[in-house]
Each structure stands twice: as structure tokens, then as C-alpha cells.
């Protein structure tokens, strides 16, 4: 993934080329994993805090996708409301659909376990299939063949410009891991969603003048530091984790959502997009900003709720 890393004390912006990786469930701190019961031979038992965070009611709208109706966690999406014909609308990442995108690529598991089909799909018109340059357009909307019910009101989407420095909570299904090893199959069990947090130390606005081969911006970036502070934060933020829930996105799943809390309210601010390396200490994760896409989302689903600062 090519991203611009802004270093403290310099005016030099360097483009760093890193292996691209789709985003998914979470990689957490080694210390948190051990505190929660993780150990050699018991790798799946160290994610209690990550699972508990994702299970909080404000994240109930994050749902699992499956291509075969049984392998849940191949991708994720977030319910943002039902229309007057009782059809649910789901916000997700464009890159989870291979181009040309097909409505039969996935089904969605509702909160009550009911399986819903996609009956219409919209990819952002400026999405070109390349997360390396178009993370900021990695957004899609799905319409399902039935409603999502039983989880209260749909979430409110963030429409402001103040994500920088906020604590981001990201939720999704898929692979898991710890900072020292990155994501590995031995850490994963079940099909529950998990969550982690990170400070938005990288904020990139849209670059609407970008050529087709240049990074178009419009993303948020978080970095995973080591507990001992031995790795320098490339974005100029803290070199130590701000809390025990800090982590990264892992692979095997994309399209989940990233949230900020402002004024006591949880707002959906980003879409899980991609990350670098093996999602380990010193790696980063990136999220498509939702705010600049307000007009596009509202044109497709006018009932979507937004709030800024």
C-alpha cells in the first residue's frame, strides 16, 4: 500500500511502498492477549476483550457476509437503515466485490440469523478496483431483499472533518492475531465479530486533482506501536499504545466499520479498507472516510442519518 508518511521534525514526505492487504477482523496487543488468557496451545482464548468490545450494542449493525451462506466472515458490512419497502441498506467496501461486481457474490446474515440476499449493488463511480490509490473511494452500498430488524435505530454517519487525533474503534469479522506474529489461522475460532482501537494519527483529505496513478487521499490511518515504545510512530503520534484495546485490522474480511465517539454519541466515520505487511507491530491500517461521501450515500438512500461537528 502506498501511503504518505509524515515524519515529526521534518518537512519531507516520503512515499513508502508496502505490500497491500485487504482488511478484516483484529490483531491485538500481545499483553492484552495474555491478560485475556491467550498462551501457546490456547491461542484462540486471548480475544475476550476484543469480542466484548464488538458485542457492545452500538455496533450491532455490523453484519457478516458469506459467499456460500455458511462461511461467515468473508466480508462485513454495516446496516444503515431500511427503506419504505422494507429493504435494508448496507454500507461496505467496494473492493470486497471482484469487478465486474455481481449481486450474487455474497449473502448477508441478519441479527436474527436470517440470511438476506443482495438485490441491488452500487460501487462508487470513481472506484477503479485499486486500494493502492483509491482507498478514499473504497465504498459500496447494497440493498437487501428484506429488512434488518431487532437492533434498534440505525447508526448515525459522521459528516464532519475532525477525525484526526480521535480514538477510532473498528469492528469486523475474519482473521485474528497478535502484534508479535501478526495474523495467523491458529488465533481464529468461530464467526463472531471482534473490535480494536487506534488513534487517527494519519488524516488524508481528498486530492481531487490526483491522476489515475496517484493516491487520491480521503483516508484515515492508525499505527500499532509496541508496549515498550521501541518503535517510532511514522505519523508523529505516540510511540506507546494509548490503551489495552489498541490493535489493527487483519485479513480475510473487509467492509466493516470504524467509529468515533463525540459528544457522548457513537458515529460511523470510516470503512475498513486495507493495511500493510502482516498486521503486526509497526504496521498500519487504513479506512475510507465516510464524511465526504455524504451526497453520494444520500442520493442512493435518502434516509441515511448524518451528523458532524
C-alpha positions in Angstrom: 0.0 0.0 0.0 1.5 3.3 -1.0 0.8 5.9 1.7 2.5 9.2 2.6 4.2 9.0 6.0 4.6 12.4 7.6 7.6 12.4 10.0 8.0 14.6 13.1 10.5 17.4 12.8 10.9 17.3 9.1 9.1 18.7 6.1 9.9 15.7 4.0 7.0 13.5 2.8 8.2 10.1 1.6 6.0 7.6 -0.4 6.7 4.2 1.2 5.7 1.1 -0.9 4.3 -1.7 1.3 2.5 -4.9 0.5 -1.2 -4.4 0.1 -3.5 -6.5 2.2 -7.3 -6.5 2.5 -8.7 -5.6 5.9 -10.6 -7.8 8.3 -11.0 -8.7 11.9 -8.4 -7.7 14.5 -4.8 -8.1 15.6 -4.3 -7.1 19.2 -1.5 -6.3 21.7 0.4 -9.3 23.0 -0.1 -8.1 26.5 -3.9 -7.9 26.2 -3.9 -11.3 24.6 -2.0 -12.8 27.6 -4.2 -11.0 30.1 -7.3 -12.4 28.5 -6.0 -16.0 28.7 -4.0 -16.4 25.5 -1.0 -18.7 25.6 0.8 -21.4 23.5 -1.7 -24.0 22.6 -4.6 -21.7 23.8 -4.2 -19.1 21.0 -7.9 -18.5 20.5 -8.6 -17.7 24.1 -7.0 -14.3 24.3 -9.6 -12.3 22.5 -12.2 -11.8 25.2 -11.8 -8.0 25.3 -11.9 -7.7 21.5 -15.1 -9.8 21.3 -16.7 -7.9 24.2 -16.0 -4.5 22.6 -17.5 -5.6 19.3 -20.6 -7.0 21.2 -21.5 -3.6 22.6 -25.0 -2.6 21.4 -23.8 0.4 19.3 -22.0 -2.0 17.0 -25.0 -4.3 16.5 -25.4 -3.1 12.9 -22.1 -4.6 11.8 -23.1 -7.8 9.9 -21.3 -10.8 8.3 -21.1 -11.8 4.6 -20.6 -15.2 3.1 -20.3 -16.3 -0.5 -21.7 -19.7 0.2 -24.2 -18.9 3.0 -22.1 -20.8 5.6 -18.6 -19.4 5.7 -19.4 -16.2 7.6 -16.7 -13.6 7.9 -15.5 -13.5 4.3 -16.5 -9.8 4.4 -18.5 -7.4 6.5 -20.9 -4.5 6.2 -23.0 -2.1 8.3 -26.7 -1.7 8.2 -27.7 2.0 7.9 -31.5 1.6 7.7 -34.5 0.2 5.8 -36.5 1.9 3.1 -40.3 2.3 2.9 -40.5 -1.0 1.1 -38.7 -2.9 4.0 -35.4 -3.4 2.2 -32.2 -3.0 4.2 -29.3 -0.9 3.0 -25.7 -1.9 3.9 -22.5 0.2 3.8 -19.4 -1.8 2.9 -16.1 -1.6 1.0 -16.1 -1.7 -2.8 -13.1 -4.0 -3.0 -14.9 -7.0 -1.5 -16.6 -7.3 -4.9 -14.5 -8.5 -7.8 -15.0 -6.4 -10.9 -17.4 -6.7 -12.6 -19.4 -6.7 -9.3 -22.3 -9.2 -9.0 -25.2 -9.1 -6.6 -24.9 -12.9 -6.0 -21.3 -12.7 -4.8 -22.4 -12.7 -1.1 -25.4 -13.2 1.1 -25.7 -11.3 4.4 -26.5 -12.7 7.9 -29.1 -10.6 9.7 -29.0 -10.1 13.5 -31.6 -12.9 14.0 -29.6 -15.3 11.8 -31.9 -14.9 8.8 -30.0 -14.9 5.5 -30.7 -12.0 3.2 -29.8 -11.7 -0.5 -28.4 -8.6 -2.2 -30.9 -7.4 -4.8 -29.0 -4.2 -5.9 -25.4 -3.0 -5.6 -23.8 0.4 -6.1 -20.0 0.9 -6.2 -18.7 4.4 -6.0 -18.3 5.6 -9.7 -14.7 6.6 -9.1 -13.7 3.3 -7.6 -11.3 1.6 -10.0 -10.5 -1.6 -8.1 -7.2 -0.5 -6.7 -6.9 0.1 -3.0 -3.3 1.2 -3.6 -4.5 4.5 -5.0 -8.3 4.6 -4.3 -8.7 3.8 -0.6 -10.8 7.0 -0.4 -13.3 5.6 -2.9 -13.4 2.1 -1.4 -17.1 2.3 -0.6 -20.2 0.5 -1.8 -23.9 0.3 -0.9 -26.0 -2.8 -1.0 -29.8 -3.2 -1.0 -31.1 -6.4 0.5 -34.3 -8.3 -0.3 -35.7 -7.8 3.2 -35.3 -5.6 6.3 -32.9 -5.7 9.2 -34.8 -5.6 12.4 -34.4 -6.1 16.2 -31.3 -4.0 16.8 -32.9 -0.6 17.4 -32.2 2.6 15.4 -29.7 2.6 12.5 -26.3 4.2 13.2 -25.6 7.8 12.5 -22.8 8.5 10.0 -20.2 11.1 10.7 -20.2 14.2 8.3 -17.5 16.4 9.9 -13.8 16.9 9.3 -12.4 16.4 12.8 -11.4 12.7 12.7 -7.6 13.5 13.2 -6.5 12.6 16.7 -9.7 10.8 17.6 -9.8 7.3 19.0 -11.1 5.0 16.3 -12.9 1.8 17.1 -13.1 -0.6 14.2 -15.3 -3.7 14.0 -15.4 -6.7 11.7 -15.3 -10.4 11.1 -12.4 -12.5 9.9 -8.8 -13.3 10.8 -7.1 -12.6 14.2 -3.6 -12.3 15.6 -1.2 -10.6 17.9 1.3 -7.9 17.4 4.4 -10.0 17.6 3.3 -12.5 15.0 0.6 -10.8 13.0 -2.4 -12.6 11.8 -2.4 -16.4 11.8 -5.1 -19.0 11.5 -4.3 -20.5 14.9 -5.7 -17.4 16.6 -9.1 -17.7 15.0 -12.2 -19.6 16.1 -15.9 -19.1 15.4 -17.6 -16.5 13.4 -18.1 -13.7 15.9 -17.1 -10.1 15.2 -14.2 -8.6 17.0 -13.0 -5.0 17.6 -9.9 -3.0 18.4 -9.0 0.7 18.6 -6.3 3.1 17.3 -5.6 6.8 17.3 -6.1 8.5 14.0 -2.6 9.8 13.5 -2.8 10.0 9.8 -5.6 12.1 8.2 -5.5 12.5 4.4 -8.1 14.7 2.7 -9.3 14.1 -0.8 -6.8 15.0 -3.6 -9.3 15.7 -6.4 -6.5 16.6 -8.7 -4.8 13.2 -8.4 -4.2 11.4 -11.7 -5.3 7.8 -12.2 -1.9 6.5 -11.0 -1.7 8.8 -7.9 -3.1 8.4 -4.4 -6.5 10.2 -4.2 -6.4 10.6 -0.4 -9.6 10.6 1.8 -8.5 8.0 4.3 -7.6 7.6 8.0 -4.6 5.7 9.2 -3.7 4.1 12.5 -0.4 2.6 13.6 0.3 -0.3 16.0 3.1 0.6 18.5 4.8 -1.8 20.8 4.1 -1.7 24.5 7.6 -0.7 25.3 7.6 2.3 22.9 10.6 0.9 20.9 9.0 1.6 17.5 8.8 5.2 16.2 5.3 6.2 15.1 5.7 7.3 11.5 2.9 9.8 11.6 4.2 11.7 14.6 1.8 10.2 17.2 2.6 8.4 20.4 5.1 5.5 20.4 3.2 3.6 23.0 -0.4 2.2 22.9 -3.0 4.6 24.3 -4.9 1.7 25.9 -5.0 -2.1 26.1 -7.6 -2.3 23.3 -5.3 -0.9 20.6 -4.8 -3.1 17.5 -5.0 -3.4 13.7 -7.2 -4.8 11.0 -6.4 -8.3 9.9 -7.2 -10.0 6.6 -9.9 -12.3 5.5 -12.6 -9.7 5.8 -13.3 -6.1 4.7 -16.1 -3.6 4.7 -16.7 -3.5 8.4 -16.9 0.0 10.0 -14.8 2.3 12.1 -16.4 4.6 14.7 -15.6 7.7 16.7 -17.3 8.9 19.8 -18.1 12.6 20.1 -20.5 14.4 22.5 -21.3 11.0 24.0 -22.6 9.7 20.7 -21.1 6.9 18.5 -20.8 7.9 14.9 -19.7 5.8 11.9 -16.7 7.6 10.4 -14.9 5.0 8.2 -15.0 1.8 6.3 -12.3 -0.9 6.9 -10.3 -0.9 3.8 -6.7 -2.2 3.9 -3.4 -2.5 5.7 0.3 -3.2 5.3 2.7 -6.1 5.9 1.3 -8.9 8.1 -0.7 -6.7 10.5 2.0 -6.7 13.2 3.8 -4.3 15.5 4.9 -1.3 13.3 2.2 -1.9 10.7 -0.7 0.4 9.8 -4.4 0.1 8.9 -6.4 2.4 6.7 -10.0 3.3 6.5 -12.1 5.1 3.8 -13.6 8.3 5.2 -17.4 8.3 5.1 -18.0 12.0 5.5 -17.0 13.3 2.0 -19.4 10.7 0.5 -22.5 12.0 2.2 -24.1 13.3 -1.0 -23.4 10.0 -2.9 -24.9 7.9 0.0 -27.9 10.2 0.4 -28.7 10.1 -3.3 -29.0 6.3 -3.1 -30.5 6.1 0.3 -32.1 9.4 1.3 -33.0 8.1 4.8 -29.3 7.8 5.9 -28.6 9.8 9.1 -25.6 12.1 9.3 -24.1 14.3 12.0 -21.0 16.4 12.0 -19.2 18.6 14.5 
